[in-house]
Amino acid sequence: MRDDRGGPRRRALLGLGAAAGAAAVLPAAVTSAAARGKAPRPGFAAAFASPGRAVRPKFRWWWPDGLVDPAEIAREVDQIADAGFGGVEVAAVTHSLSEPIDAERYGWGTAAWAAGLESALRQADRRGLTVDVTIGPAWPAAVPTITPDSDAAAHELAHGLNTFQGSYAGPVPPPVVPAAEGATARRLLWVQAARIGAAAAAPAPLQLDRDSVTDLTALVRDGALQWTAPDDGQWAVISYWERGSGQRPEGPAHTSPLAYVVDHFNAAGARAVTDFWERRILTRRVRELLRRAGGALFEDSLEIETDATLWTPGLAEEFERRIGHPLLPYLAAVIEKDEKYVFAFDAATNKAVRRDYMQVITDLYLEHHLLPLRDWAHSLGLALRVQPYGLETDAIHSASLLDIPEGESLGFKNLDDFRCLAGGRDMGGGRVLSNEAGATAGGAYATTWDATLRKLVTQYCAGVNQAVLHGFGYATAPGAAWPGFAAFSPYHGGPGYGEAWGPRTPAWRHVSDVAGYLGRIQGVLQTGSHRVDVAVLRQKGYAGSGLGAPWFTADGVPLGWTHTFLSPRSLGLPSAVVRGGRLAPDGPAFKVLVLEGDVMIGRERTLELETARKLIELAEDGLPMIVVGDWSDGHVPGLPHDGDDDRLRALITRLFAVPGVRNVADRPDIPAALADLGLGPEVAYAARSPLLHCHRAARDVAYHFFANGSATETVDHEVAIAAPWPKATPYALDAWTGEVAPVAVHRRDGDRVTLRMALAPGATALVALARGAGPLHAISTDAESARVTDGVLEVVDTRPGTRETVVSDGRRAVARIGELPAPLTLDRWSLRVADWRPGPSPDRHVTVEHRLDLDALAAWPDLPGLEDASGVGRYRATVRLGRGWTGANGARLELGEVFDTYRVTVNGTAVGPVDQVTGVVDLGGLLRRGDNTIEVEVATTLLNRLRTVRPAEFGAAKRQRYGLIGPVRLVPYGRATLPAD
């Protein structure tokens, strides 16, 4: 069990791949480190092992506005840096405060807040971290230098309504929706009359006859109107009032005077934000520190809210200029009350005008908000990071223009929501897609790292490559109870959103292992270009809808296909060219473009004329396409001009005539069209699998990231990876340890490298195909696995006996695994628990120690005295190993069920970092004959203790099953070197 030099052998990487049906599981193999091979290390190995701060995960850092101590701020930067994270996002979020902050002295943007920011930047500069800053207090962007009546403030269009027959004489109907507090000014823009159509059952919109709409604005005198209808039908008189919406940023008052949300659709709004920063925050010292330690300005999701209709001054004029139709005859169709449409014309008109209205809103948002803020951020040496969704705008295109688009694990419904933003980022030439990660409804102080990692790694497969974890709480705030301040807990009397990670939680002692794991994955996924098989073109570029891709989401992904989404605007970007049959060849290099009807409106076959022309151009340049459905009724999506629909159908006929275009009847016909086009995925699986995949292409390396997306099903099958070069060597990259080794078992099948992928639920693997020939390897083996140790090929198995291996030089080599003892189950443990309790201040704790001797493992709530304990448990077992273990070359420790984070020590030597998801730890040669001491340190959340300390918020939550629950087994394995010839 010990090497001939007397010391424990370093764990070697087991090779990816073994005989079909063998039982090796990749995480146990890849994380093995006890006999690291001495094969030549590829050039990327050093950067992978020690990823820089820039690619490591960040924390959303919750501040109670400016009520912070600069010295404490510096300490917390150190805590985050010491734990191995790469940066922070300073966020003023105070939803959980039970006592108000003196906003005049300590509000966002005050001298106190700026002093905290300066301290954060200064210490981050010393420690090599980056500091992102939210553009205002909470969200959406807001400043205290405007009022609801300001030109720069968010606007709404409120409607008034009266119904009549015959004649109307009376005041112009006042707004149905009352004005928000502080919104004192309003302006009457128009008054219309329209005949009411057939009655509809409530609460359906009021049906109006579009041809009857009559502009009565010129008839208004001193606020009154007199008008006689042309017939005796039922009529409506509708007034339209422009006013400020009075929307404030989320949470209690952050500033004095109050901050109000800026208009995101006119230039005055963005200018109000930049003017405030320039005049109030950006001192010479802050500017200098931002250039040295600043990362990005950040704005959260586009939650522009009004009980009336979203509006901005001049919108009607912009609509006519951009769409080519006047808005006023159709205006009633976009009017809302409480986010529901009030009026309706015929269905076709409703869809067309509402679509065009949001097209204009998208234009104005981009031109007057995102792009000016991006350019201003660049002038400060910063990037702009934004969650560009929340309204029915083209978020895909917005993502293409941002430095860093961001999605969120809480609000997004599935992986396709992230794929929308990834498509925009890739077409725009961006590198990073960020993710507000780890926010869980009701998850405060109950969110585990295990659950967070399992969810996050699947999102990496959808194009995400930066996690901003939600979040790290500043130490304390007025009224905060133990364990300190958290932005969203309590929340409406309950536990709230997200985990307040940090040194006030027990698992923080292990979190550097997690930071290293995520940092290595993100480092790889920020390298080179994101390569994707399929571009799915959507008529509307929403993100957050949860709607998937035709056939690919449900059936293609389980076979290895990858896809992202584009919007029509994506095809107008400089990257939208074809070379070698690939769209955007220097970026995602899509193999095929897929188009179907608009999924937002029942797959109605709509397409813009300009988009149809661009599709013809791309197809004629050699891009394969699949168009789903019968497009004989195709029509333009917005308000048409004369002949538009006929022109579109003619263009579609031209498109279908291009040789590389296939028109299929419906979604199930897509795979036949792919086969007819001779197309396959970059990474292929022979049968349906929960395995997810992401591909990054660098100059001499192709990286492939895999994650088992199932919570219960183990992946164990071959994957065939397209090789970019005639000679390509696969390497296994262990994201937990940073080790890199050649994949010991693989074969070349034509232009593909085939290897075995074996992953436990939630586990991941990284494979790099490097240009050039590699060392000797196995083509196949009937051993459980193989690896390269000290440059020599060897087989590994938990079963004794003879094993045959086909070597890449053509030999059939036979090696024998010696006798092995039976696996051992470890039942008897001594347990010492440091039980966390409230300390002398809200952000400090004291511990009560419990000692137990266990004859059988069980969850803490099932053990005496630990029913409500939270904290850190240290399990210790002594196992005597007899002479039979001398034939073993190593052993795996299988922990079984364990909650939450853990570390392992064997005979006083720390093993690690260890995989926090699989519960399997390769001990290599650390065991010895005779007595061996195995220690497992387990850290928990705080929920079980908070159930008793704060029962009003946490008492209803179910106890979590803390601790090492097992069963725990020691499984010996043997190694045998293959003969040289």
N, C-alpha and C positions, 0 to 999 in steps of 0.2 A: 504494500500500500504506500510505500515511500520510495522515492527514486534513489539511485546509487550515490547521489551526492548528499544524502541524509535529510534533504528538505522535501516538503510537499511539492509534487509536480504541479505546475501551472495548468489550468484547465484548457484542453484543446477544443477547437471547434469541430463538432461533428459535421460531416458533409451533408449538404442538402441532397437527399435522394437515397433510395435503397430499393430492394426488391419490392415488386408490387405486393401489397397485402401485409408487409411488415408493419410492426406496431410503433416504430419510433415516432415521436412527436417533435416537430421542429423546434419549439422554444427550448426544450430540454437539450436539444442538440446544439443549437446555435449559441446558447448562453454558456455552454461548457467552456471552462477556462483553465483547467488544471494542468494541461500540457500543451501550451500554445505552440503551434507549428512554427518552424523557421523557414518556411517557403518565402521567397522574395515578396515583400509587401508592395502592392500596387501604389501608384503615386497619390491616389486619393485617400489612402488609409489614415494618414496623420490628421488631415482636416476632419475626417469623419470621427475619429476617436475623440478629438477635442474641439467641438464646434465653437465658433466664436460667439460672443455675446449677442451680436446682431441677429443671429438666427435662432436664438433660444426663446422659449416662451416668455410671455410678459404677464403682468398682473394689472387688472383694473384696480386702481388704488383709490378707495373711497375716503374722501375727506369730509368732515363736517363743515363745509364751506371754508372760511378762513380761520376757524377757531382751532389752530394748530400751533404747536411749539416747534420752531425751527430745529432745535436740538433733537426732539423726538422724530421729526421728519428725517434727519440725517441718520438716526439709529435705524429707522425702518428701511431706508435705502440699503444700509449695511446688511440687515436681516435678509432682504431679498437677494442681494448680491451673494452673500455667504451660502444661500440655498441653491445657487447655480442658475438663477433666472437672468433674463437678458434686459429687462426694462420694465417700466411702469407706465400706466396712463392715469394722470391725475384727474379725478372725476369728483365734482361737488355733487354728491347725492345724499339727501338727508331724509328719505322717506320714513325712516324708523325713529326719528327723534321724538321724544316725549316732551321735551322742553325746547322752546324756541331759542334760536341764536340771536344775539344782538347783531342784526344784519348791517347796521350802520358802521359798527366797529369791526365785525368779523365776517361780513358777507363776502360772497364771491367777488373778486376783482378789487377788494379793498387793499390797503397797505399791508394788513396782516396776512391776507391770502397771498399777495405778491412776495412777502418775506418767506412764506412757506415754500412757494415755487422756487425762489432763488436758492433756498437751502437744498431742495430736492435736486435741482440742476447741478449745484456745486458738488454735492456728494456723489451724484451719479457720474459726473465727470471724473472724479477721483477713482471710482470703482469700475469704470468702463461700461456703465449702463446707459440706456437712452430713456428720455422722459418724453412721453406724449402728453398733450394737454387738450382737454375738451375745449371747444371753441367758445363755450359759454357755460352757465350753470345748468346742470342736468341737460335736458333736451326738450324741444328742438332749440336751435341757436337763438339766443335772446340776449338783450343788453338792457341796463337800467337807464339809459339815456333817451329812451323813447317812451311815448304813451300810446294807448290804443288808437288815438286819433292821429298819430304821426304818419307821414307818407311812408316811412320805413317799416311800419308795423304790419303784422299779418292782417289781411283783409278778408271780408266775406261779402257775399251778395245775399241779402235777405229779401224775401218776397212777401207781398201782401196779397190778399185774395178776397173778393166779394163775388157772389153769383147773383144773377138777375135775369129777368125776362123783360123784353120791350126796351125800356130806357133805364139808364143809370144816371143819377144825379146825387152827388155827395162828395165827401172827402176822398182823396186818393187813399186806398187801403193801406194802413200802416203795416209794418213788418209783423209777420206771424210769430217769428222767433224773437223774444226780447233781447235787447242789446246786453252784452257782457258789462260787468262793472267797470267803469272807467271809460267806456266807449260812449262818448257824448255827442259826437258829430255823425251825421249821416247825410247822404246826398241821393236825391231821387234821380235815377238815370233814365228809366223808361216806364211807360205805362202801356199795357196791351189789353186788347180784348180778344177772346177766342170762343167759338161755339163749343159747348160741351157735347161730347159724343155719347155713345151708349154708356149707360151706367155700369160701373164695375163693382164687384163685391169689395168691401173694405178689407184690408187697408191698401188695396191696389191703387196705383196712381190715377189721378183724375184724367180721363181720356179727353183729348182736345182734337178738333178738326184742324189739321195743319193749314189747309187752304184758307181758313177763316181768320187766321191771325192778323190783327189790325193794330198798327201803331197809333196810340192815342196821346203820345207824349206832348205833342204841340197843342193839345186842347186843354192842358192843365192850366188853371188860373188860380193863383193864391191857394194852392194846395187842394183845389177842388176840381171835379171833373163832371162834365155833362155830355152824354152821348146816347144816341138811339141806335139800337141794333137793327140790321137790315131785315130780320125776320123775328118771329115770335118764339124761337127756340130758347133753350137754356144757355146762357152765356156766362163767361167768367171775365172779370176785370182783374188784371194781375199787375202789381207794381213791383219794381225792382230797385232796391235801396243798397247803395255801396256804403260800407262802414268798416271800422276796425273790428276784428274778431275778439280782441282782448285776451287772446291766449297767452298764458304764462308758462314758463318752463315747469317741468314736473317737480313735485315736492313742495314743501313749505317755502315761505319767502326766503330767497337766497340773497337779496340785495335790498338796499334802501337808498333811493326810491325803488319800487318794485321793477323787476325786469319783465319785459314783454317780448314775445316771440317776434322775430323780424319777418318781413315779407320775403319769402324764398323765391319769388317770381318777378321781382323788379330790382333794379340796380341799387335803389336806396337801401334795401335791406342788408345786402352784403356790405355796403359802404358803412352802415351804422356799426356793424361788427368790427370791421377793420379800424374805423376811427376810434372806437372805444379802446381797442388794444394799443393803438399808436399813442393815444393821449394818456391812458391810465396805467398801462401795464408795462409797456416796452421801454423800460429805462435802458440806459447804455449798458449797464451790467447784465440785465436780463437778456438783452439782444446778444451779447457776447456769449453768455452761457448757453443760450438756445442753439447757437451755431456749433458749440462744442459738444453739447450733451443732448440737444433736442432731437426728437425723432419725427413726430408728426403732430399736426393739429387734427383733432378728431371731432366728428359730429355723429351722433347716434341716429337711429332710424328716423325716417321722414314722417313723423307723427304730427302732421299739421291737422289740427282738429277744429271743427266748428259745427254747431248745430244747424247752421244755415248752409250756404253753398261756397265752396272754395273759390276765391276770387283774387284778382289783383287789378289795380287801375290800368286802363288801357287794354284789357284782355280782348274786348270785342274788336278793337281795331287790329290787334295782333292776329286774331282769328281770321279776319277777312284777308289780311295781307299774306298769311301763310297758307291758308286753305283755299282761298279763292272764292269763298262764299261769305255773305254777311251772316253774322251769328244771330242777329235779333229775331229773324223769323223762326228760328229753331231754339231760341234761348230757353223756353219753358222746359224742354226735354232734359236739361242738365240741372234744373233746380232741385235742391234737396232740403229735407228737414229731418234732423236726427239720423243722418246718413242713409235716408231712403228717398227715392225719387218721388216728387210730388205730382208731376204731370207726365203725360205720355202722348205721343202721336202714334202712328203706325209703327210696328216693330222694326221695320227696315230703317226708317228715319231715326228712331231712337238709338239704335246701335251705331248708325253712321255718325250722328252728331256727337254722341258721347265719346266715341272713339276719337274724332277729330279734336274735340275739346281737350282730351287728355294728351293728344299729340302736341298741342300748343303749350299745355302746362309743362310737358317734358322739355320742350324747346326753351321755355323761359327759365325753368329751373337750371338747366345746363348753362345757358348763356349769362344769366344774371346772378347765379349763386355758386354753382360748383366751380366753373372755370375762373371767375374772379378770385374766389377764395384759394383755389389751387395756385394761381399765379402769385398771389400775395404771400402764401405760405412759402413758396419757392424763394421769394425775395428775402425771407428770414432764414433761409437755409433749412427749411422744414419740408416734409412731405405732407400731403393731405390724405387722411384716412377717413372714409365715410361709409356708413350703412345707407346706400342710396335707394331704399325701398320703404314702403309704408303707404304710398299712394299708387294708383294704377299708372305709374309712369314707366318709361323704358329703362328699367334698372340695368338690363344687360348692357345697353349702350353707355349708361352712366359709368358702369364698371370699367369700360374701355378707356375712359377719359381720366379716371382717378389714378393717383399714385398707388393707393392701396384701397381697394374695395373691401368691405367687410360684411359677413353674414353673422348669423347667431344660432346657437344650438337651441335656445328656448323658443324663438318665434318661427324658425323654419320647420316645415312639416316633414321633410325628408331630404335625402341626398340630392335630389334633382333641384331643389331650391339653391343649394350651393353650386350645382353645375351651371345654373343660369349665370351667376356672377363669374364663375371660372371662364365661361365662354367669352364674356365681354373682356375680362382681364387679358386673356390670351390673344384675342384679336387686336387689342390695343397695345400689345407689346409689354404688358406689365409682368412683374415677377411674383408679387405677393398677393395672395387672397387670405385675408385675415378672418378670424372667427371669434366672436364673443362666446367663449366656451365655458361650460360648467354651470350655467344658470339653470336651476331646476325649481319648478314650482313646489313650494313646501319643503325645499331641500336644505334650508339653513341649518347648519350644525348636524346634518344627517347625510350629507353628500360624501360619498366615498371616492377615493382616488381610483379604485378599481372600476367603478361605474363610469367615472369621468373619462378614463383612458379608453374603455371599451367603445364609448360613443365617439370620442374624438378621433380615434384611428380610422373609423369608417368614413368620417368627414374628410380626412386626409386623402382618401381614395377618390373623393369627389372634386379634388382640386385645391382644397384648403392647404395652406402651408405655414400658417402662423396662428398660434393660439394666444388670445388675450383672456386670461382666466378671470372669472367673475366670482370673487375678487379677493382683495387683500384690504382689510379694514384698518383705518387709523386707530390708534390705541383706545381712545375714549372720547366721550362727548357728553354734554349735559343730559342727565337722566338716563344714561346708558347703564344697563345692568350687566352683571357678569355673563359672558366673558369679555365684554367690551363693546365698542361701537361696531355696528354692522349696518350698511346702508339700507338693507331691505328686511331687517329682522329686529323687532317684530313688524309684521305688515298686516294691517287690518285685523289685528288681534291674533294672528297666526304666526307660524314659523317664518314665512316669507321666502324670498328667492335667493338661491345660491348659497354657497359656503363662504364664510369669512375665514379664509385660509390665512395662516401666519403662525407665529410662535405661540399664540393663544389657543392653538389646537394641538392635540397630542401627536398627530401624524406628521407635524412639521419636522420632527427629528429625522424622518426618513425621506423628506421631499427632494433632497438633492439627487437621489437616484432617479426620481421621476423627471426632474428637470434635465438630467443628462440624457435620458431616454428620448424625451420629446425634442430636445435640442438636436440630437443626431438625426432623428427623422426629418425635422424641419430643415436642417442643413442640406440633406440630400434633396428634399423636395423644393428647395429654393435654388437648386443648381440646374443650369441649362434651361431647356424649354420643356413645357408641359406638352406632351404628345398625346393626341386623342384620335380614336378611330373615326368617329361619326360626328358631324355637325347637324344638329336638328334645328331647322329654321322655324321660328315662331313669328306669327304676325304681330304679336304684342310681347314686349320684352319685360313682363312683370317678373319679379322674384318674390318668393314666399307663397305662391299659389298651391304648391304641393302637387301640381300636375306633372305626370311623367312623360317620357318619350315614347312614341309609338313603337311597340314591340321590344325595343331595346331595354327599357327599365325592367319590365317583368320577365323577359325571356332572353335578351341578348347579354345583359350583365352577368347572369349566372353561367354563361358560356365563355366569358372572357372579354366581351365587347366593352369598349368605353365610349362615352358620348358626353358632349356638352351642348349648350343651346346658344343660338345666335338670334338676333333680331334683324329686321330689314336694314336698320341703320348700320349694323355690323358689316354689311356688304359694301358700304361706302367708305370704309376705312382703307388706308394705304396697304394694309396687309392682305386685303381681299383680292389676291391674285392666285393664279394656278401655275404650278411648275411641276413637271413629272407626274401629273395626275393628282397632285395634292393641293388643297386649298390652304392658303397661308403657310407655304412650305418652310419658312424660317421660324414659324411658331408652332401652333398645334399640328400642322401638317395633316389635316383631315383627309381621309381616304374617300369619303362619300358624303354628300349632303342629302338630307331627308326632309321632305316637305309634305305636310298634310293640311287639312282645313284648320281654321282657327279654333284651338281647343278651349279658348275662353268663351266661345259662343257656339258650343255644340258642333265643333269641327266644320263650321260653315266655310265654304271654299272661297276665301277672299284673298286678294293679293294686290299690292300696289303695282301700278304700271312700271314705275322705275325699277322695282324689285324684280319684276318679270324680265325686264330688259337685261338686268345684271345677271340673272340666272342663265339666260341664253348665252351671254358673253362667257360666263364661267364654264358652262357645259361645252361650248365650242372650243374653249381652250383646253378641254380634256378632263374636267372634273366629273366623275360619275355622280349621278343623282337618282334618287328614288322618290317619285311623287305618288302619294297615296290618294286613291279615290277617283270618282268621276267628276272631272272639272268642266263638263259641258255647261254647267250653270255658274261657272266662276264669275266673280264680280269684284269690283274695287271695294275696299273696306270702308271708306269714308263717304262723305257727300259726293256723289258723282257729278262730273260734267258730261255734257251730251256726248254720247258715243264711247264713253270710257269702258263700259262693260264689253262692248263689241271689240274694242281694241285689246282688252285684256285676253279675251278668248282667242283672238288671233295670235297673240304672243304665246299663249299656252300651247297652241297647236304647233307653233314653231319650236318651242322647247321640247315637246314630245318627239319631234322629228330628229333631234340630235342623237347620234348613235349611242352615246353613253348614258342616256336618260331612260329609265324604266318607269312606266306608269302601272301601278298595281291596284287591284280592286280594293283591298283593305289591308289592315295591319298584319294579319297572319301570313300575307303573301310576301312580306319583306324578306324573310330568309331566302326564298327562292330567287328573288331579284338579286340579292347579294351574291349568291352562288353563280347566277348567270353573268354577273359582272366580274366574276373571278376574285372576289374580295373576301378576306378573312380578318379576324381581329389580330392585333399585334401580339397578344397573349391569348392562347386558346386552351380551353379545358374540354375534355372529351365528353363530359356529362355535366348536367346542371350542378352548380356548387354555390354555397354561400360565400365563396372566396371573392373578395373585392380587390381592385388593382388600380394602380396609378403609375404612369411612365414619365420619366424625365430623361431627356436626351442632351448630353453634353458632347464636347468635341471628340473625346476618345473613350467615353464611357456611356452606356445606357443603363440607367437606374430603374429598377422595378420594385415598387412597394406593394406588399400584399397584406391584407387583414382579413381574418375570419369574422364576417359580419354576423354570425349566428351566436346566440346566447347559450345554445345547448349542443349544437352539432359540431363534431370534429371534422376538419378537412383532412383528407388523406388521399391524394391523387396526383397524377402527373400534370405539369403545365408545360406547354410548348411556347417558347419565347422567340420571336423573330430576331435573328442576329443581324446587326447592321453591317458586319464585315465578314469576309470569308473565314477569318480566324478571330474568334472571340472567346475569351475565358470567363466563365461565371465565378463570381466570388459571393460568399455569404457575409453579410455585414450585421453584426450583433448590435442592435441599438441600445441594449441595456449595458453592455460592457465596453463597447467601442472596438471590439476585436474584428478583424477581417481575415478570412481564410478562403482558399480555393474551395469551390463546391466539389466534393470528392467523387460524387456519383452523378454523372450526366452523360448524355449522348448527343451527337449531332444528327439531326434528321433533316437532310436537305439544307434549307436556309434557316432552320430553327434549332435552338438548343432546348432539349427536353430534360427536365429534372422533376424530382418528386417534391411536392409541397405537403407537409404534414403540420397542421396548426390546430391547437386547442381553441375552444371558443374565446374570442376576443384577442387572440394572440396575433402577432405580426411577424413579417419577415422582409428583409431587404436583400435584393439580389442585384449585383452590378455585373454587366457584361462589359469587359474591358477589351480593347483592341489588342490583338496579338495572341499567339499560342501560349498556353499555360503548361503547368507541370503535368506529370503523369497522373491519370485519374482512372476511376472505374467507370465502365460502361454500364455494368449491372452487378448486383451482388445479392446473395440470399441471406446475408447478415442483416441485422436490424438497421445498421447504418455503417458508414465509413467516414474516415477523416484523414487529413494530412497532418502528421505530427513530426516535427523536426525534419520536414521535407520528405518524409516516408509515408507511403500509403498503408493504412491499416484498417481493419474491420473492427466493429464494436458490437457486442451482443450481450443480452442478459441471459442467454441460453448457452450452455456448453455444447461443444461438438464442432464438426468440420463445416467450414463455410467456403463456398466457391465464388470467385469473383472474376468477371471478364474485365481485363485491363485494356486501356486505350491503345497499348502497343500490340494488341491482338492475342495476348496470352490468356489462358484460363488458370488463374492462380488459386491454390487451395491453402487455407490457413485454419489452424485449430484453436478454438477457445477452450481453455482448460476448465476443470471442474469449478463450479460456483456454488456458494451456499444459497439457501433459500432466502427470499426477502424476509425482513423482520418488520413487524408492526410494533411501534413504540406507544405503549399505553400509559406507562407510569411516568409522571412528570411532577416536579415541584414548580409551583407557580407563585410568583411575587408580583403583586399588582400595586402600582402607584395610582391611587384613585384620586382624580382631580376634583377639587371643591373650590367654591368662591374664596378669593383671597382678600387682602386688606383694601384693594381698590378694584374697580370693575375689570381692569385688564390684567389682573394678577390672580394666580391660583395657589392653593396649598394642596398638599397631597396627604392622603391617609393610606397607610400601607396595609395590605392584606397578604397573608401567606397561607397557601393551601398545598397539601400533598394530594395528588390526583391518581386514582387507580384507573380512571378512564377520562378521556377528554370530553368536555361539554362546553356549550356556550355560556358566557358569564351570567346571563339571567337565570341559568339553571344551576348555578353554583352558590353555596351559602355565602351571604355577605356581599355578593357581587351583582345582585339583581339590578341595581341602579348605578353601578360603577361605570365611569368612563375614565380613560387614561392610557397607561402603558403597562402591558403585562410582559413579564420575562419568564419564559418557560425553560426548564432545564431538565434534561433526561440524561442518564448515564447508561450506556449500553456496552456490555462486554462481548467482544467479538472473538470467536475461537479460531482454531487453526485453519478451518475451512475458508476463512476470509483471506488467507494469504494468496490464494489463486486469483482473487479479484484485483483488477487494475483500477477500480474506481467504484463509485456508487452514486445513485441519485437519491435525493431526499424528496419524497412526495408528501407535501403538507396537507393535501386534501382541502377541506374548507377552512379558510382563514380570513379574518376581518380585522382591520382593513389593510394597513401597510405592515411590512415585516422586514426584518433582517435576520441573518443566520450566522452563527459562530460555531465552529467545530474545533474542539481542543484548543480554545483560545485564539484561533485564527478566524478573522472575519471573512466570510464568503460573500463576494458581491462586487458590484451591485447585482441583485437577484431580480428575476422577472416577477413583477408584482401582480401579474394577471394569471399565470398558469399554476403557480404554487409548486413548481418543479424546480429543484436546485441541484445542479451537478456538483458533487463534493470532490470529484477528482480523486486524488490520492491522499486526502486529508485524514481519513480514518486509519487506525492502526490496530494491530492485534492487542487484545486486552481491553481495558476500560477506555471508553471514549465519551466525552461530554459534548452534547449537542444543545445549543441554546437558540431559542427563537424569540426574538423581541417583537411584540405586536402592539401597534398603536391604533386607537379607535377614534371615532368621532366623539362629540360631546352630547349627543342627543339623550342617551339614557340618564345621565346626571341632570340635564336641563329639564327633563320630565318632572323631577322632584323640586328643583331649585326655582323653576319658573313654570309652574303648572298651568297658569292662565294661557300662555302661548304654546307650550310644548306638551302639556299633560295628556292631550288626546292622541299623541303619536304613539305608535306601537314600538316597544323596545326592539332595538337591533341586536342581532346575534353576534356579539363581540367574541374576539379571541381566537385561539387556535383550536379548531373543532375537529379537524382530522377527517378520516383516519390518516395517521402519519406512518409512512413506510420507508424503510431503507431498502433500496433495490440495487444489489451489486451487479456490475457488468465486467466483462473481460474484454481485453484488446489483443489482437494478433496482427503482427506485421506481415504483409504479403511478401513472399520471397522475391528477390530482385530478378530472378530469371527462372 
